[in-house]
Amino acid sequence: MLPLDVLMPLAGDLPGMLPPLITFSGGVNWTVGFLTTAAIFALVALGLNVQWGYTGTINFGVVAFFGVGAYASALLTLDAPGDFESYLGGWELPIPIGWLGGMVAGGILALLVGLPTLRLRDDFLAIATIGIATILRSIANTQEGLVNRARGLNGIPRPFEDLSKDLGVDYDWLLLVLISAVLLAVFLVVRGATASPWGRVLRAIRENEATAQSVGKMTTSYRMQSFVLGGALMGLAGAIWAHRIGTIAPDSFDNLTTFLVWTMVIVGGSGNNRGVVLGALVVGFVWFGLPLIQEQLPDFLGTRVFMLRRVAIGLLIIGFVLSRPQGLLAEEARVSRFAPRGDGGGGLWPGGLWSRIRGQPGGGAA
């Protein structure tokens, strides 16, 4: 089951049912739940943007880093396993420690995956990252004593739940503020890193790795750094998501999650941090919005609404790749922060830095 499918009922008043939008309070509840979920997946999209949007490293195993972060945080913060449970950890650590552990777990996994794979060609790297995600899901499903197998982990503590009761504040609103603050902090860190000389090296590698090597840049090291940073952000998002819903299982982490995040980056604008956050909102709204109009659709469509939204995501990808490959917010065409801002550009790969330096037309936004 896709994580977003698990989260959608949490926005409503009745578990397992679509939120009651016929009332104002129902609409507010759904909106708060949606924005919270979109913020979590914006964190994942920012991580992928560092890896692919800025460095050009293809990662089709996003769900692996997301899942490892979720499990790491859950194992650190859960109680000791009961009579019918079997998992590592159960140390009842504070939730912030769990989130930090999720980040570290995502970064370590990226390091372990990157060491043997980052020297591969892009197509082989894509296949390798898909394989890693499949292998980890299979281990979680079959290995006894690790993460409770297919039974999953339940009762994951929720952050600041007691505080919301003490203050008399609606918990969903408090959670939205908390996760939005985390997203803002991560956004500022990523924006600062990608606007620095380090970020310009990443864009140079993306545009022409051989040229970057010719001026003395250790491209494999830079690719590893961006890969680990992206993996850590995905792990953090997974950790937050686990504590948001309170229960996780291996089947929650399927490859559809990976390609939904890719859609967010493509639609929003790869290489543009504000763009990928916007993409998370737009794609998330399409993913959630279609089931909400199920009753208004003809019967032959209403009964297939969950299949229909997959078709909608596919059409979004095709439409943007063909008609607006730079996304909703194109990457700004800048060689450095002292150069004038450009108007963005076109091309599937956001950028064209080396083309602009050489004075050749047709480069994308850098």
C-alpha positions in Angstrom: 0.0 0.0 0.0 1.3 3.4 -0.9 2.1 5.7 2.1 -0.3 8.3 0.8 -3.1 5.8 0.8 -2.5 5.2 4.5 -2.3 8.9 5.3 -5.5 10.0 3.5 -7.9 8.6 6.1 -6.1 10.5 8.8 -7.3 13.8 7.3 -10.9 12.9 8.0 -13.0 12.3 11.0 -13.8 8.6 10.4 -10.8 6.1 10.0 -10.7 4.4 6.7 -13.3 6.7 5.0 -12.9 9.7 2.8 -13.0 13.1 4.6 -16.4 14.7 4.9 -16.0 17.7 2.6 -19.7 18.5 2.7 -19.0 20.6 5.9 -16.6 23.4 6.4 -14.9 21.6 9.3 -14.5 18.5 7.1 -12.8 20.7 4.4 -10.5 22.2 7.0 -9.6 18.8 8.4 -8.8 17.4 4.9 -6.8 20.5 4.0 -4.7 20.2 7.2 -4.1 16.5 6.7 -3.2 17.1 3.0 -0.7 19.9 3.8 0.9 17.8 6.4 1.4 14.9 4.0 2.5 17.2 1.2 5.2 18.7 3.5 6.5 15.2 4.3 6.8 14.3 0.7 8.3 17.7 -0.1 11.2 16.7 2.1 11.6 13.5 -0.1 11.4 15.6 -3.2 14.1 18.0 -2.0 16.4 15.0 -1.4 15.8 13.7 -4.9 16.3 17.2 -6.3 19.8 17.3 -4.7 20.6 13.9 -6.2 19.1 14.3 -9.7 18.1 17.9 -10.2 21.5 19.3 -9.3 23.9 16.4 -9.8 22.2 14.3 -12.4 22.4 11.1 -10.4 19.4 8.9 -11.2 17.9 7.2 -8.1 14.9 4.9 -8.7 15.2 3.5 -5.2 13.8 6.5 -3.3 11.4 4.3 -1.3 14.4 2.3 0.1 15.8 5.4 1.8 12.3 6.5 2.9 11.6 3.1 4.4 14.9 2.7 6.1 14.4 6.1 7.8 10.9 5.1 8.9 12.0 1.8 10.4 15.1 3.2 12.1 13.1 5.9 13.9 10.3 3.4 14.8 12.8 0.9 16.2 14.5 3.5 18.3 11.4 5.0 19.8 9.1 1.9 20.3 8.6 0.0 23.5 10.2 -3.4 23.9 8.5 -6.1 21.7 5.6 -8.0 23.2 4.9 -11.7 23.3 3.7 -11.9 19.7 6.2 -9.4 18.3 9.8 -9.8 17.1 12.0 -6.8 16.2 15.2 -5.1 17.1 15.4 -2.0 19.3 12.5 -1.0 21.5 14.6 1.5 23.4 11.9 4.1 23.9 14.2 7.0 23.0 12.8 10.5 22.5 11.2 11.1 19.1 13.8 13.7 18.0 16.5 11.1 18.5 14.4 8.8 16.3 14.2 11.4 13.6 18.0 12.0 13.8 18.5 8.2 13.6 16.3 8.1 10.5 18.5 10.7 8.9 21.6 8.8 9.8 20.2 5.5 8.5 19.2 7.1 5.2 22.7 8.6 4.8 24.5 5.4 5.7 22.3 3.4 3.2 23.1 6.0 0.5 26.8 5.7 1.3 26.7 1.9 1.1 24.7 2.0 -2.1 26.8 4.7 -3.6 30.2 3.2 -3.1 29.7 0.4 -5.7 27.2 2.1 -7.9 28.0 5.7 -8.5 30.7 4.9 -11.0 28.1 3.0 -13.1 26.4 4.6 -16.2 23.0 6.2 -15.5 20.9 3.3 -16.9 22.8 0.7 -14.8 22.6 3.0 -11.7 18.8 3.2 -12.1 18.5 -0.6 -12.3 20.8 -1.0 -9.3 18.8 1.4 -7.1 15.5 -0.3 -8.0 17.1 -3.6 -7.0 18.2 -2.3 -3.6 14.7 -1.2 -2.8 13.3 -4.6 -3.8 15.9 -6.5 -1.8 15.3 -4.4 1.4 11.6 -4.9 1.2 12.1 -8.7 0.7 14.4 -8.9 3.8 11.9 -6.9 5.9 9.1 -9.3 4.8 11.0 -12.6 5.5 13.7 -12.1 8.1 12.4 -13.0 11.6 13.5 -10.9 14.5 14.4 -7.8 12.5 11.3 -5.6 11.9 8.4 -8.0 12.8 8.2 -9.2 9.2 4.9 -8.5 7.3 3.1 -7.9 10.6 4.7 -4.5 10.7 5.4 -2.2 13.6 2.5 -0.8 15.5 2.0 1.8 18.2 4.8 4.2 17.0 4.6 7.2 19.3 3.3 10.5 17.8 5.2 13.7 18.5 3.8 16.2 21.0 0.6 14.4 21.4 0.5 15.0 25.2 1.5 18.6 24.6 -1.5 19.2 22.4 -3.8 17.9 25.1 -2.2 20.0 27.8 -2.5 23.2 25.7 -6.0 22.3 24.4 -4.7 22.6 20.8 -6.0 20.5 18.0 -3.2 17.9 17.4 -3.5 17.9 13.6 -2.8 21.7 13.5 0.2 21.3 15.9 1.6 18.5 13.7 1.2 20.7 10.6 3.1 23.5 12.3 5.9 21.2 13.5 6.4 19.5 10.1 6.2 22.8 8.2 8.9 24.1 10.5 11.1 21.1 9.7 10.4 21.6 6.0 11.4 25.2 6.2 14.6 24.5 8.0 15.6 21.8 5.5 14.6 24.0 2.6 16.9 26.8 3.8 19.8 24.4 4.3 19.4 22.9 0.9 19.0 26.3 -0.8 22.2 27.5 0.9 24.1 24.4 0.0 23.1 24.4 -3.7 23.7 28.2 -4.0 27.3 27.7 -2.7 30.4 26.8 -4.7 29.6 23.2 -3.7 26.3 23.5 -5.5 27.9 25.0 -8.6 30.2 22.0 -8.8 27.2 19.7 -8.7 25.6 21.5 -11.6 28.9 21.4 -13.5 29.0 17.6 -13.0 25.4 17.3 -14.2 26.1 19.3 -17.4 29.4 17.7 -18.3 31.2 15.5 -15.9 34.3 15.2 -18.1 34.7 19.0 -18.2 34.4 19.2 -14.4 37.1 16.6 -14.1 39.3 18.5 -16.5 39.5 21.4 -14.1 40.5 19.2 -11.2 37.1 18.4 -9.5 36.8 15.0 -7.9 33.4 14.3 -9.4 32.9 10.9 -7.8 33.4 12.4 -4.3 30.9 15.3 -5.1 28.4 12.8 -6.5 28.7 10.7 -3.3 28.2 13.8 -1.1 25.0 14.8 -2.9 23.8 11.2 -2.9 24.3 10.9 0.9 22.7 14.3 1.6 19.7 13.3 -0.5 19.4 9.9 1.2 19.6 11.5 4.6 16.7 13.9 3.7 14.6 10.9 2.5 15.4 9.1 5.7 14.2 12.1 7.7 11.0 12.2 5.8 10.4 8.5 6.4 11.0 8.9 10.1 8.5 11.8 10.3 6.0 9.8 8.2 6.3 6.7 10.6 5.4 8.8 13.6 2.6 10.5 11.7 0.7 7.4 11.0 1.8 5.2 13.9 2.1 1.9 12.0 4.3 0.7 9.2 4.8 -2.6 7.3 7.0 -3.6 4.4 4.2 -3.5 1.9 3.8 0.2 2.6 7.0 0.8 0.7 6.4 -0.1 -2.9 8.0 1.4 -6.0 5.0 3.5 -6.8 6.1 5.8 -4.0 9.4 6.3 -5.8 7.8 7.4 -9.1 5.3 9.6 -7.3 8.2 11.5 -5.9 9.8 11.7 -9.3 6.6 13.1 -10.7 6.7 15.8 -8.0 10.2 16.8 -9.0 9.5 16.7 -12.8 6.2 18.7 -12.4 7.6 21.2 -10.0 10.9 21.9 -11.8 14.1 19.9 -11.2 17.0 22.0 -10.1 14.6 24.5 -8.4 14.0 23.9 -4.7 10.9 26.1 -4.6 9.7 24.2 -7.6 9.9 20.7 -6.1 8.0 21.9 -3.0 5.3 23.3 -5.4 5.4 20.0 -7.3 4.7 18.1 -4.0 1.6 20.3 -3.5 0.3 19.9 -7.1 0.9 16.2 -7.5 -0.3 15.5 -4.0 -3.5 17.4 -4.7 -4.1 15.4 -7.9 -3.4 12.1 -6.0 -5.8 13.0 -3.2 -8.3 15.0 -5.1 -9.5 12.4 -7.6 -10.9 10.1 -4.9 -12.8 13.0 -3.5 -15.0 13.3 -6.6 -15.7 9.6 -6.8 -19.4 10.1 -6.2 -19.7 12.7 -9.0 -18.1 10.4 -11.6 -20.0 8.0 -13.8 -20.2 4.5 -12.3 -17.7 3.0 -14.8 -15.2 5.6 -13.7 -16.2 5.9 -10.0 -15.4 2.3 -9.3 -12.0 2.7 -10.9 -11.1 6.0 -9.3 -7.9 4.7 -7.6 -6.7 3.3 -11.0 -7.7 6.5 -12.6 -5.4 8.6 -10.5 -2.5 6.5 -11.5 -3.4 7.3 -15.1 -3.6 10.9 -14.2 0.0 10.8 -12.7 1.2 9.2 -15.9 -0.4 11.8 -18.0 1.2 14.5 -15.8 4.6 13.1 -16.5 4.1 12.8 -20.2 2.6 16.2 -20.5 5.3 18.0 -18.7 8.2 16.1 -20.3 6.8 16.9 -23.8 5.4 20.5 -23.3 7.2 22.0 -20.3 10.3 19.8 -19.4 11.6 22.5 -17.1 8.6 22.2 -14.8 6.3 24.8 -13.3 9.3 26.7 -11.9 12.3 26.5 -14.1 15.8 26.5 -12.7 17.3 30.0 -12.9 20.0 30.5 -15.5 22.9 31.7 -13.3 26.6 30.9 -13.4 27.1 32.5 -10.0 25.3 34.5 -7.5 27.0 37.6 -8.9 25.7 37.0 -12.4 22.3 38.4 -13.5 19.3 36.0 -13.1 18.0 34.3 -16.2 14.5 33.3 -17.1 14.9 29.5 -16.9 15.2 27.3 -19.9 14.0 24.2 -21.5 15.3 20.7 -21.9 14.7 17.6 -19.9 17.9 18.2 -17.8 17.5 21.5 -16.0 20.6 23.4 -16.9 23.0 24.2 -19.7 25.7 25.7 -17.6 28.6 24.6 -19.7 26.7 25.6 -22.9 26.2 29.1 -21.5 29.9 29.3 -20.5 30.9 28.3 -24.0 28.4 30.8 -25.5 26.4 28.1 -27.2 22.6 28.5 -27.6 20.1 26.0 -26.4 21.3 25.4 -22.8 18.7 25.1 -20.1 18.6 27.0 -16.9 21.5 26.6 -14.5 
